[in-house]
Amino acid sequence: MKVTRAVLPFLPLCQRLLPTRLAGLSLTLLKATALELAILAGHLLLYPSGITQERRSPLPPLPSPESGTAQLPTEAKPPVVLLHGFIDNRSVFVLLRRSLAQHGRQQVESLNYSPLTCDIRAAAELLGRHIEGICERTGSKQVDIVGHSLGGLIARYYVQCLGGDLRVRTLVTLGTPHSGTQVVPLANAHPIVRQMRPGSDLIEELTLPAPGCRTHFVSFWSDLDHLMDPLETACVDHPDLLAQNVRVSGIGHLALPVHPAVAAGIRQVLDADTDAATDTARTGANAVGHAGGLTVA
């Protein structure tokens, strides 16, 4: 996929000044940086539209097996909850939400947690109450969650430490610092940032045993994510969790919830991850699985 044509004239210069491998890497990085800047500009324009919580209109109930109309047997699709990252809001999911809706996911909700939130644990409790409300309104017993960056960490804490594995069938994380990130040391003044540091009490809590956790984890991590230090911190690495880590090549942190190729990967995960498939996978393996990579640029 061509992100932009503007950088192509610089390719001959890069190839003359750098070895072929480094020239290719520099071009990829240049494309990813240009895309990040374009996404940032667009997101700043959309940001005001996502400041308030979305209206809680009644979601359509899941199809009842006792309905009078004859239907082919299908696996019911749980509602999807979208959870944004640090200093962000639900507007980051405009394109992903549209993609999910266009492919049959009509029960999609976004949760805004306050920008003044100072504790991941408190945000996880709020998420739990939100999910209980969705299940009550839809009649669904479980939901799927897609969390970007900090949102994925909040969702993981809910699942792993607050009993959320009863409610969350699949948790997809996008550029989430599962093992903590060392980026921007000056940001330590914020308590949320301190909780996302390697070795913090919260990160250490997530390394504790979690026997019997029922949620399926899928982590999309980018090899050009400038907010993950080290890059592999965005992978789920826990012996008790059923997890897959999907490497994404060619895009940065901001592009993960926006890029159509990543959206297609998310849809594929959610559509394929039925309860039966999860049970089969769980009996066949008790360790982290590493899915194939995804090249998008």
N, C-alpha and C positions, 0 to 999 in steps of 0.2 A: 504494500500500500504506500502511495506517495503522500506524505504529510504536506509538503509544500514544494513548489518548484523553485522558490526563491534562492534556495541554498545550492542548487545544482551547479551554477557557474563557478562556485568555489571548489568543486570537486577536483579539477585538474591541479589547482594550486596545492590542495591538501595532499594529493598523490605525489607531487614533486617534493614537497617539504617533509613528508612523513613516510615511513614504511607503509606498505599496502594495508597491513592489518590495522595500524594506528590510524591511517587515513579513513578506513571504513568505520572504525569506532568513533572518530571525531565527527564524521558526517552524521552518524546515527545519533550521537549526543546533540549535535546542532539541531537536527530535526526534532528530537524530543524536547529540547529547550524551547524551540519556537512554538511547538504545540502547547507546552505548559503555559507559556505567556499568553497565547491566544485563549486558552481555556480560562486562565485567571481573569482576563479582561471580560470575557463573557459572563463568568460567574459573578464578578462584581456588579454587573448590570442586573443580574437576576436576584442577587442577594436580598434586596428589600422585599421581594415577593415571597420569600420564605421565612421572614422573621416571626410571623405569627403562626400558631398551631393551625394545622389544616382543620377544616370543619369535619366534625365527626358525624357524617351522614351514615345512616344504617347501611352496613355492607350487605350484599346479597347473600343469603344463607347458602350453605353447601347443599348440593342436591340430595334429597332424601331417598333412601333405597325403597321406601314404602310408597313413593309417588305412583299415581295411576298410569302414567305414560311409560310405555316400554322403551328401555334404553339399553344400549350396548354396555356391558360391564367395563367401567373405567376406574382408574385410581383417582380418588378425590384429591384436588390440589389444595394444600393448606394456604391460608392467607400469608402474604409476604410483608414483613416489617422492615423498613429501611431506616438505618441509623447513621447519622452524619458524623463527621470528625470534629476535631478541636477548632473552636472559634469559627464554626460553620453553621449551616442550617439545612433544612430539607430541600432548598432550591438546587443543591448539588445533584439531586437525583431526578431532575426533570426528564432527561433523556432516557435513563435506565427505566424509570417508571413507565414511560411511553412504550419502550421496547417490551417490557413485561406484559403490559396490557394488550399490545398488538398480537401477542403470542399466547393468549388465553388466560393470563393471570389478572382476573378482574378484582380480586380482593387484595389490594395493595395499600398500605398505610405508611406514612412517614411520621417519625417522632422527633420533635424538637426538644432537646434538653436545654436548660438555661445556659447562656454564655457565662453566667456567674457561678456555675457548678464548680465546686472545688474538691469533690471527692468522687472517684469512680464507683465506689461502693454505693453511695447514695444514688448515683445515676442508674446503677444496675437495679436497685430496688424500685425506682420509678419505672424502668423498663418492664419489670415484672408486673407491676400494677396495670400498665398499659396493655400488656399481652393478655392478662386475665380479662380485661374489658373486651378485647377483640374476640376472644374465644366465647365469651358470653353472648356477644351480639351476633356472631356468625354460626354458633353451634359447632365450631371446629374444636377438636381436642388439642391440636398442635398448630404451630406456625413455623414458617421459615424466616430466617433473618439474614439480611445483607447489611454488613457494617463496614463503613469506610474508616480507616485509620483508627482514631480513638473509639469510634463507634463499635468497631469490632472487638476492642478490648473490654468495653462495657458489657457487650453481649456475652463475651466469653466468661466474664466474672459471674454474670447472672446464671449462665448455664452450669458452670463448674462449681460455684461456691454457694449459690442460693437455691439450688434444686430446680433450676430452669430447664434441665434436660428432660423433665416431664412434659414441658410445653414446646420445646424447640426441637423440631425434627432435624433441620439442617441449618448450620450457621456458616455463611460465606463471609469471609473477611477479605478486605481489599487494602493492602498496604498497612496492616496493623502491626504495631511493635509488640509481638507476643513475648519476646524476651527482653524488651526494653530497648530504647534507642538513646544514643549518646549525642545526637545532633543538637546544635545551638545551646551550648552550656549556659549562656547568659539568661536563658528562659527559665532557669531553675527557681526564679522568684514565684512562679505560679505553682500552687500545690498539685494541680493535675499533671503538670510536666514532671514534677519530682516523682510522682507515682509511676510515670512511664519510663523512668530511668532503670537501667540494669541494676539488679540487686536491691531495688526498693522493696518495702514490706509487701506491697501488693503483687509485684512480679514474683517474689519468692512464694507467696501464697498460691499462685497459679502453678508452681512447680510441685506442690504437694500431691500425694496420691489422690486419684479420682476414680476409684474402682466402680465399675458398673455404669459409667456415664453413657447415656443413650444417644446423645446428639452426634450427628455426623458433621465434622469440621472440614471445610474446604478453604484453603488460603491461597489467594492470588497475590503473588509478590513480583515486583519488577526489578530487573537488573539495573535500572536507571533511576531508582527511587532515591531522591536526594534527602529525604527525611528519615530514611532507615539507615542507621549506622550501628552495627554492620548490616549489610543488605539482608542477610539470612535471618535477622531478627523477625522478619515478617512471616516466617514459616512457623507452623505449629509443630513443636517437638516435645511430645509427652507420651510416655509408654502406655498410659491408660486411656488415651483418647484415640478414637477412630478418625484419622485425619489424612487428607491429601493436600499436597503443596504444589501449586501450579505456577511455574515460572513464566512471566510475561516479559518479552524482549521488545525494546524499542520505544517505550513510553515511560513517563514519569509518574509521580505520586498523584497529581491532580487529574491525570487522564484516566486513572483506573475506574472511577465510577461513571465515566463519560464515554469512553471509547466503544464503538459498536462491536468490535471483536471480543472485548471483555464481556460485554452484555450478552453476546451469543454464548460465551462460555458459562456464564452464570445461569442462563436459561437451560442450557444442557444439563448442568449439575442438578438444578431443581427439578427438572422434568424426569431425570433418570433415577433420582434418589427416592424411590418408593420404600415403604417400610419393609417390604419383602426383600428388596435388594440390600437394604441396610443390614437386615438380620443375616443374610447370606454372607455379606462381606465380614460381619463381625465374627461369625463362626469360623471363617477362613483365615483371619489374620487378627492379631492383637497388637499391631505396631503401626507406626506411621507409614502411609503409602505415598509414593512420589509420582504424581501424574505427569504426563508429558508436557513439554513447554508450549507456549503460545507466542508466536511471533506476529506482531501487528504492525511493524513499520520497517 
